[in-house]
């Protein structure tokens, strides 16, 4: 493993731990050249399905796109990074459990919204306003009412319940 600081390949493992969900190994490493420490994660690499956009285009699943969506919604919100990592892992497990070679981007977006709703109401409203393309103040009011009433069905712009 190359050191991210000095780029030498002379690094050693100081500590290894299994993640809480048991799906990855966290390793603390130390560079033998510069002495700096860094963390790596070892995960099983599974073939994720292709993501089908609303316009029909297909793109490879990208974990970082999901992370970016979470981080934008959670900007300046008091939510630990570990919660985001856990949410992304749960989304990936659900996508894999579908057993499909292709998954609609809408399905993944709905999963992100459910995870955000559990994490932080403000982040959920932020994400929903972009994802659902809110055009009127009433759209925000409806989403806020939805957050206030746990367990209530959410009515989306297109008239479907979710």
LINHU-V30196 format. One record per run of one state. SS is the DSSP state (hx for helix, st for strand, lp for the rest). FROM is the first residue (numbers start at 1). LEN is the number of residues. If there is no record, write none. Layout:
BEGIN
{{SS,FROM,LEN} {SS,FROM,LEN}}
END
This chain:
BEGIN
{{lp,1,10} {st,11,8} {lp,19,5} {st,24,8} {lp,32,5} {st,37,7} {lp,44,6} {st,50,3} {lp,53,5} {st,58,2} {lp,60,3} {hx,63,11} {lp,74,7} {hx,81,17} {lp,98,4} {st,102,3} {hx,105,15} {lp,120,1} {hx,121,11} {lp,132,5} {hx,137,12} {lp,149,6} {st,155,1} {lp,156,5} {st,161,1} {lp,162,1}}
END
